[in-house]
Amino acid sequence: MKSSYLCASAALACAVVLTACGGGDGQLLLAGTITGVTKPGMVLTNNGGSDYEVPVPANGTGVTQFLFPNRISSDDKYDVQIKSTPTNVDASTCRLAQNKGRAGFDVTTIQIACEFKTQALTGTVSNLKNDLILVNGANRVIVPAGATTFSMARVAQDAPYGVSILTNPANQSCTIANGVGTMGAADVNNVTVTCAP
């Protein structure tokens, strides 16, 4: 009888320890939404363990839902943190919300938002006698007469860019070289605009 009592006590103690540590065999979900995932390498952890790499969303938006494969138990403490980020994400910009607490039901409201690293998009202009207007997506830049260089808004790494002419200078026609591509890990500074006559 005493032996049975000791075994039962030991089993209960083990269960308590596992629950306190988030043993991963509970019934509750640990999930949320994350932005800034277009490449592999976004790894999350819960309570300093249970590493989980967030899959890259197929739609290319960088926004996806995540769900830890290990479930948690009722009354478990959880603390979701970022362990590593993809190479195109600026880890210092990542913001976490509702990532800590004690579970009473499914946890699905964790929010993680990271920003992509950006690079400069610049170039040179030759023979510009009047104002020129360049665009890259929604970014619009007026290049004044006589300018020899221009700068567009910075572009996120791995994002496409396409510098084009919105309005030619009065009495001139301009052409662009090296204006289209995908932004890498280095600034793009070789876009050239040549105007004639």
ChimeraX commands (.cxc) that place a marker at each C-alpha (Angstrom):
marker #1 position 0.00,0.00,0.00 radius 0.5
marker #1 position 2.80,2.36,0.97 radius 0.5
marker #1 position 4.63,1.49,-2.27 radius 0.5
marker #1 position 1.54,2.34,-4.34 radius 0.5
marker #1 position 1.22,5.66,-2.53 radius 0.5
marker #1 position 4.87,6.54,-3.24 radius 0.5
marker #1 position 4.52,5.65,-6.93 radius 0.5
marker #1 position 1.40,7.76,-7.26 radius 0.5
marker #1 position 3.15,10.68,-5.54 radius 0.5
marker #1 position 6.16,10.36,-7.83 radius 0.5
marker #1 position 3.93,10.28,-10.93 radius 0.5
marker #1 position 2.08,13.39,-9.76 radius 0.5
marker #1 position 5.37,15.21,-9.11 radius 0.5
marker #1 position 6.61,14.36,-12.61 radius 0.5
marker #1 position 3.36,15.61,-14.14 radius 0.5
marker #1 position 3.62,18.89,-12.23 radius 0.5
marker #1 position 7.22,19.40,-13.39 radius 0.5
marker #1 position 6.31,18.73,-17.02 radius 0.5
marker #1 position 3.36,21.09,-16.85 radius 0.5
marker #1 position 5.43,23.85,-15.28 radius 0.5
marker #1 position 8.07,23.50,-18.00 radius 0.5
marker #1 position 5.58,23.36,-20.86 radius 0.5
marker #1 position 6.05,19.68,-21.58 radius 0.5
marker #1 position 4.60,20.02,-25.07 radius 0.5
marker #1 position 1.95,17.30,-24.74 radius 0.5
marker #1 position -1.00,19.53,-23.81 radius 0.5
marker #1 position -4.21,20.26,-25.67 radius 0.5
marker #1 position -3.89,24.00,-26.34 radius 0.5
marker #1 position -2.58,25.73,-29.45 radius 0.5
marker #1 position 0.27,28.24,-29.40 radius 0.5
marker #1 position 0.00,30.31,-32.55 radius 0.5
marker #1 position -0.14,33.75,-34.11 radius 0.5
marker #1 position 0.66,35.93,-37.10 radius 0.5
marker #1 position 4.06,37.03,-38.36 radius 0.5
marker #1 position 5.15,39.50,-41.03 radius 0.5
marker #1 position 8.57,39.69,-42.64 radius 0.5
marker #1 position 9.06,36.12,-43.86 radius 0.5
marker #1 position 10.05,35.77,-47.52 radius 0.5
marker #1 position 13.11,33.56,-46.97 radius 0.5
marker #1 position 13.93,30.62,-44.66 radius 0.5
marker #1 position 15.55,31.37,-41.33 radius 0.5
marker #1 position 12.79,32.80,-39.11 radius 0.5
marker #1 position 13.09,30.63,-35.99 radius 0.5
marker #1 position 10.87,31.11,-32.92 radius 0.5
marker #1 position 11.25,29.62,-29.46 radius 0.5
marker #1 position 8.89,29.14,-26.55 radius 0.5
marker #1 position 10.34,29.40,-23.04 radius 0.5
marker #1 position 13.88,29.17,-24.44 radius 0.5
marker #1 position 13.27,25.81,-26.13 radius 0.5
marker #1 position 10.93,24.14,-28.63 radius 0.5
marker #1 position 12.54,25.81,-31.66 radius 0.5
marker #1 position 10.17,26.26,-34.56 radius 0.5
marker #1 position 11.13,27.53,-38.04 radius 0.5
marker #1 position 8.29,29.47,-39.65 radius 0.5
marker #1 position 7.56,28.25,-43.19 radius 0.5
marker #1 position 7.93,30.78,-46.01 radius 0.5
marker #1 position 4.46,31.78,-47.27 radius 0.5
marker #1 position 3.89,30.65,-50.85 radius 0.5
marker #1 position 2.04,33.83,-51.84 radius 0.5
marker #1 position 5.16,35.99,-51.45 radius 0.5
marker #1 position 3.50,38.57,-49.19 radius 0.5
marker #1 position 5.79,37.91,-46.23 radius 0.5
marker #1 position 2.72,37.55,-43.97 radius 0.5
marker #1 position 1.81,34.14,-42.56 radius 0.5
marker #1 position 0.25,32.31,-39.65 radius 0.5
marker #1 position 2.47,30.20,-37.43 radius 0.5
marker #1 position 1.62,27.30,-35.15 radius 0.5
marker #1 position 4.05,25.62,-32.77 radius 0.5
marker #1 position 3.95,21.84,-33.34 radius 0.5
marker #1 position 4.11,21.20,-29.58 radius 0.5
marker #1 position 0.88,22.03,-27.81 radius 0.5
marker #1 position 0.77,23.54,-24.34 radius 0.5
marker #1 position -1.36,22.73,-21.31 radius 0.5
marker #1 position -3.83,24.85,-19.43 radius 0.5
marker #1 position -2.07,27.17,-16.97 radius 0.5
marker #1 position 1.28,26.77,-18.77 radius 0.5
marker #1 position 3.39,29.90,-18.98 radius 0.5
marker #1 position 4.51,30.76,-22.50 radius 0.5
marker #1 position 7.15,33.20,-23.70 radius 0.5
marker #1 position 7.59,33.26,-27.48 radius 0.5
marker #1 position 10.75,34.95,-28.73 radius 0.5
marker #1 position 12.67,35.22,-31.99 radius 0.5
marker #1 position 15.79,33.05,-32.05 radius 0.5
marker #1 position 16.98,33.95,-35.55 radius 0.5
marker #1 position 15.79,35.90,-38.58 radius 0.5
marker #1 position 16.23,35.49,-42.34 radius 0.5
marker #1 position 19.19,37.32,-43.90 radius 0.5
marker #1 position 16.91,39.98,-45.45 radius 0.5
marker #1 position 15.26,40.94,-42.14 radius 0.5
marker #1 position 16.56,43.62,-39.79 radius 0.5
marker #1 position 16.28,41.82,-36.44 radius 0.5
marker #1 position 16.43,45.11,-34.51 radius 0.5
marker #1 position 13.09,46.17,-36.02 radius 0.5
marker #1 position 11.11,43.11,-34.94 radius 0.5
marker #1 position 8.21,43.87,-32.59 radius 0.5
marker #1 position 6.41,41.23,-30.53 radius 0.5
marker #1 position 2.96,41.60,-28.98 radius 0.5
marker #1 position 0.91,39.27,-26.79 radius 0.5
marker #1 position 3.81,36.80,-26.85 radius 0.5
marker #1 position 3.92,36.18,-23.09 radius 0.5
marker #1 position 1.31,34.92,-20.68 radius 0.5
marker #1 position -0.32,31.95,-19.04 radius 0.5
marker #1 position -2.57,29.74,-21.14 radius 0.5
marker #1 position -6.19,29.33,-20.18 radius 0.5
marker #1 position -7.34,28.40,-23.67 radius 0.5
marker #1 position -5.87,28.26,-27.19 radius 0.5
marker #1 position -3.31,31.05,-27.68 radius 0.5
marker #1 position -3.70,32.36,-31.24 radius 0.5
marker #1 position -3.18,36.11,-30.88 radius 0.5
marker #1 position 0.62,36.39,-30.80 radius 0.5
marker #1 position 1.78,39.08,-33.23 radius 0.5
marker #1 position 5.30,39.44,-34.60 radius 0.5
marker #1 position 6.19,42.13,-37.13 radius 0.5
marker #1 position 9.64,42.51,-38.68 radius 0.5
marker #1 position 10.90,44.92,-41.30 radius 0.5
marker #1 position 13.05,44.03,-44.27 radius 0.5
marker #1 position 16.54,45.42,-44.72 radius 0.5
marker #1 position 16.60,48.13,-47.39 radius 0.5
marker #1 position 19.22,49.29,-49.87 radius 0.5
marker #1 position 19.77,52.54,-51.73 radius 0.5
marker #1 position 18.65,52.91,-55.35 radius 0.5
marker #1 position 20.62,55.68,-57.06 radius 0.5
marker #1 position 22.09,56.60,-60.40 radius 0.5
marker #1 position 23.55,59.20,-62.71 radius 0.5
marker #1 position 22.03,61.58,-65.24 radius 0.5
marker #1 position 23.72,63.14,-68.26 radius 0.5
marker #1 position 22.81,66.12,-70.45 radius 0.5
marker #1 position 19.68,67.05,-68.47 radius 0.5
marker #1 position 18.52,70.51,-69.56 radius 0.5
marker #1 position 15.05,70.57,-67.95 radius 0.5
marker #1 position 13.22,68.82,-65.11 radius 0.5
marker #1 position 12.77,65.05,-65.42 radius 0.5
marker #1 position 10.35,62.90,-63.41 radius 0.5
marker #1 position 11.36,59.33,-62.54 radius 0.5
marker #1 position 9.25,56.66,-60.83 radius 0.5
marker #1 position 9.82,53.33,-59.16 radius 0.5
marker #1 position 6.45,51.86,-58.23 radius 0.5
marker #1 position 4.71,54.50,-56.09 radius 0.5
marker #1 position 7.94,56.43,-55.51 radius 0.5
marker #1 position 8.11,59.61,-57.65 radius 0.5
marker #1 position 11.23,61.78,-57.88 radius 0.5
marker #1 position 11.71,65.10,-59.68 radius 0.5
marker #1 position 15.25,65.42,-61.02 radius 0.5
marker #1 position 15.97,69.12,-61.59 radius 0.5
marker #1 position 17.61,70.55,-64.71 radius 0.5
marker #1 position 21.38,70.27,-64.62 radius 0.5
marker #1 position 21.43,67.43,-62.05 radius 0.5
marker #1 position 23.99,64.68,-62.59 radius 0.5
marker #1 position 22.73,62.22,-59.96 radius 0.5
marker #1 position 19.41,61.07,-58.49 radius 0.5
marker #1 position 18.19,58.99,-55.55 radius 0.5
marker #1 position 15.00,56.96,-55.35 radius 0.5
marker #1 position 13.42,55.71,-52.11 radius 0.5
marker #1 position 15.27,52.80,-50.52 radius 0.5
marker #1 position 14.11,49.33,-51.65 radius 0.5
marker #1 position 13.64,46.23,-49.51 radius 0.5
marker #1 position 16.08,43.39,-50.09 radius 0.5
marker #1 position 14.75,40.73,-52.48 radius 0.5
marker #1 position 12.07,43.14,-53.75 radius 0.5
marker #1 position 11.87,44.00,-57.46 radius 0.5
marker #1 position 12.55,47.52,-58.67 radius 0.5
marker #1 position 11.99,49.24,-61.99 radius 0.5
marker #1 position 13.04,52.83,-62.53 radius 0.5
marker #1 position 11.19,54.41,-65.43 radius 0.5
marker #1 position 10.50,57.84,-66.90 radius 0.5
marker #1 position 7.16,59.36,-65.99 radius 0.5
marker #1 position 7.75,62.70,-67.72 radius 0.5
marker #1 position 10.57,63.54,-70.11 radius 0.5
marker #1 position 12.22,66.96,-69.86 radius 0.5
marker #1 position 10.86,69.64,-72.17 radius 0.5
marker #1 position 12.36,69.31,-75.65 radius 0.5
marker #1 position 14.34,66.22,-74.66 radius 0.5
marker #1 position 13.98,62.44,-74.69 radius 0.5
marker #1 position 15.73,60.31,-72.06 radius 0.5
marker #1 position 16.59,56.62,-71.86 radius 0.5
marker #1 position 17.40,54.44,-68.84 radius 0.5
marker #1 position 19.95,51.64,-68.49 radius 0.5
marker #1 position 20.21,49.17,-65.57 radius 0.5
marker #1 position 16.90,50.38,-64.19 radius 0.5
marker #1 position 15.23,47.01,-63.60 radius 0.5
marker #1 position 16.19,44.21,-61.24 radius 0.5
marker #1 position 15.78,42.58,-57.85 radius 0.5
marker #1 position 17.39,44.29,-54.87 radius 0.5
marker #1 position 20.23,42.32,-53.34 radius 0.5
marker #1 position 22.25,42.84,-50.18 radius 0.5
marker #1 position 24.18,45.79,-51.65 radius 0.5
marker #1 position 23.11,49.24,-52.80 radius 0.5
marker #1 position 22.26,49.70,-56.48 radius 0.5
marker #1 position 24.07,52.76,-57.85 radius 0.5
marker #1 position 24.56,51.95,-61.53 radius 0.5
marker #1 position 21.24,53.15,-62.96 radius 0.5
marker #1 position 22.02,55.60,-65.78 radius 0.5
marker #1 position 19.76,58.14,-67.44 radius 0.5
marker #1 position 20.91,59.67,-70.72 radius 0.5
marker #1 position 19.04,62.58,-72.27 radius 0.5
marker #1 position 19.18,63.92,-75.84 radius 0.5
marker #1 position 19.64,66.17,-77.61 radius 0.5
marker link #1:1,2 radius 0.2
marker link #1:2,3 radius 0.2
marker link #1:3,4 radius 0.2
marker link #1:4,5 radius 0.2
marker link #1:5,6 radius 0.2
marker link #1:6,7 radius 0.2
marker link #1:7,8 radius 0.2
marker link #1:8,9 radius 0.2
marker link #1:9,10 radius 0.2
marker link #1:10,11 radius 0.2
marker link #1:11,12 radius 0.2
marker link #1:12,13 radius 0.2
marker link #1:13,14 radius 0.2
marker link #1:14,15 radius 0.2
marker link #1:15,16 radius 0.2
marker link #1:16,17 radius 0.2
marker link #1:17,18 radius 0.2
marker link #1:18,19 radius 0.2
marker link #1:19,20 radius 0.2
marker link #1:20,21 radius 0.2
marker link #1:21,22 radius 0.2
marker link #1:22,23 radius 0.2
marker link #1:23,24 radius 0.2
marker link #1:24,25 radius 0.2
marker link #1:25,26 radius 0.2
marker link #1:26,27 radius 0.2
marker link #1:27,28 radius 0.2
marker link #1:28,29 radius 0.2
marker link #1:29,30 radius 0.2
marker link #1:30,31 radius 0.2
marker link #1:31,32 radius 0.2
marker link #1:32,33 radius 0.2
marker link #1:33,34 radius 0.2
marker link #1:34,35 radius 0.2
marker link #1:35,36 radius 0.2
marker link #1:36,37 radius 0.2
marker link #1:37,38 radius 0.2
marker link #1:38,39 radius 0.2
marker link #1:39,40 radius 0.2
marker link #1:40,41 radius 0.2
marker link #1:41,42 radius 0.2
marker link #1:42,43 radius 0.2
marker link #1:43,44 radius 0.2
marker link #1:44,45 radius 0.2
marker link #1:45,46 radius 0.2
marker link #1:46,47 radius 0.2
marker link #1:47,48 radius 0.2
marker link #1:48,49 radius 0.2
marker link #1:49,50 radius 0.2
marker link #1:50,51 radius 0.2
marker link #1:51,52 radius 0.2
marker link #1:52,53 radius 0.2
marker link #1:53,54 radius 0.2
marker link #1:54,55 radius 0.2
marker link #1:55,56 radius 0.2
marker link #1:56,57 radius 0.2
marker link #1:57,58 radius 0.2
marker link #1:58,59 radius 0.2
marker link #1:59,60 radius 0.2
marker link #1:60,61 radius 0.2
marker link #1:61,62 radius 0.2
marker link #1:62,63 radius 0.2
marker link #1:63,64 radius 0.2
marker link #1:64,65 radius 0.2
marker link #1:65,66 radius 0.2
marker link #1:66,67 radius 0.2
marker link #1:67,68 radius 0.2
marker link #1:68,69 radius 0.2
marker link #1:69,70 radius 0.2
marker link #1:70,71 radius 0.2
marker link #1:71,72 radius 0.2
marker link #1:72,73 radius 0.2
marker link #1:73,74 radius 0.2
marker link #1:74,75 radius 0.2
marker link #1:75,76 radius 0.2
marker link #1:76,77 radius 0.2
marker link #1:77,78 radius 0.2
marker link #1:78,79 radius 0.2
marker link #1:79,80 radius 0.2
marker link #1:80,81 radius 0.2
marker link #1:81,82 radius 0.2
marker link #1:82,83 radius 0.2
marker link #1:83,84 radius 0.2
marker link #1:84,85 radius 0.2
marker link #1:85,86 radius 0.2
marker link #1:86,87 radius 0.2
marker link #1:87,88 radius 0.2
marker link #1:88,89 radius 0.2
marker link #1:89,90 radius 0.2
marker link #1:90,91 radius 0.2
marker link #1:91,92 radius 0.2
marker link #1:92,93 radius 0.2
marker link #1:93,94 radius 0.2
marker link #1:94,95 radius 0.2
marker link #1:95,96 radius 0.2
marker link #1:96,97 radius 0.2
marker link #1:97,98 radius 0.2
marker link #1:98,99 radius 0.2
marker link #1:99,100 radius 0.2
marker link #1:100,101 radius 0.2
marker link #1:101,102 radius 0.2
marker link #1:102,103 radius 0.2
marker link #1:103,104 radius 0.2
marker link #1:104,105 radius 0.2
marker link #1:105,106 radius 0.2
marker link #1:106,107 radius 0.2
marker link #1:107,108 radius 0.2
marker link #1:108,109 radius 0.2
marker link #1:109,110 radius 0.2
marker link #1:110,111 radius 0.2
marker link #1:111,112 radius 0.2
marker link #1:112,113 radius 0.2
marker link #1:113,114 radius 0.2
marker link #1:114,115 radius 0.2
marker link #1:115,116 radius 0.2
marker link #1:116,117 radius 0.2
marker link #1:117,118 radius 0.2
marker link #1:118,119 radius 0.2
marker link #1:119,120 radius 0.2
marker link #1:120,121 radius 0.2
marker link #1:121,122 radius 0.2
marker link #1:122,123 radius 0.2
marker link #1:123,124 radius 0.2
marker link #1:124,125 radius 0.2
marker link #1:125,126 radius 0.2
marker link #1:126,127 radius 0.2
marker link #1:127,128 radius 0.2
marker link #1:128,129 radius 0.2
marker link #1:129,130 radius 0.2
marker link #1:130,131 radius 0.2
marker link #1:131,132 radius 0.2
marker link #1:132,133 radius 0.2
marker link #1:133,134 radius 0.2
marker link #1:134,135 radius 0.2
marker link #1:135,136 radius 0.2
marker link #1:136,137 radius 0.2
marker link #1:137,138 radius 0.2
marker link #1:138,139 radius 0.2
marker link #1:139,140 radius 0.2
marker link #1:140,141 radius 0.2
marker link #1:141,142 radius 0.2
marker link #1:142,143 radius 0.2
marker link #1:143,144 radius 0.2
marker link #1:144,145 radius 0.2
marker link #1:145,146 radius 0.2
marker link #1:146,147 radius 0.2
marker link #1:147,148 radius 0.2
marker link #1:148,149 radius 0.2
marker link #1:149,150 radius 0.2
marker link #1:150,151 radius 0.2
marker link #1:151,152 radius 0.2
marker link #1:152,153 radius 0.2
marker link #1:153,154 radius 0.2
marker link #1:154,155 radius 0.2
marker link #1:155,156 radius 0.2
marker link #1:156,157 radius 0.2
marker link #1:157,158 radius 0.2
marker link #1:158,159 radius 0.2
marker link #1:159,160 radius 0.2
marker link #1:160,161 radius 0.2
marker link #1:161,162 radius 0.2
marker link #1:162,163 radius 0.2
marker link #1:163,164 radius 0.2
marker link #1:164,165 radius 0.2
marker link #1:165,166 radius 0.2
marker link #1:166,167 radius 0.2
marker link #1:167,168 radius 0.2
marker link #1:168,169 radius 0.2
marker link #1:169,170 radius 0.2
marker link #1:170,171 radius 0.2
marker link #1:171,172 radius 0.2
marker link #1:172,173 radius 0.2
marker link #1:173,174 radius 0.2
marker link #1:174,175 radius 0.2
marker link #1:175,176 radius 0.2
marker link #1:176,177 radius 0.2
marker link #1:177,178 radius 0.2
marker link #1:178,179 radius 0.2
marker link #1:179,180 radius 0.2
marker link #1:180,181 radius 0.2
marker link #1:181,182 radius 0.2
marker link #1:182,183 radius 0.2
marker link #1:183,184 radius 0.2
marker link #1:184,185 radius 0.2
marker link #1:185,186 radius 0.2
marker link #1:186,187 radius 0.2
marker link #1:187,188 radius 0.2
marker link #1:188,189 radius 0.2
marker link #1:189,190 radius 0.2
marker link #1:190,191 radius 0.2
marker link #1:191,192 radius 0.2
marker link #1:192,193 radius 0.2
marker link #1:193,194 radius 0.2
marker link #1:194,195 radius 0.2
marker link #1:195,196 radius 0.2
marker link #1:196,197 radius 0.2
view
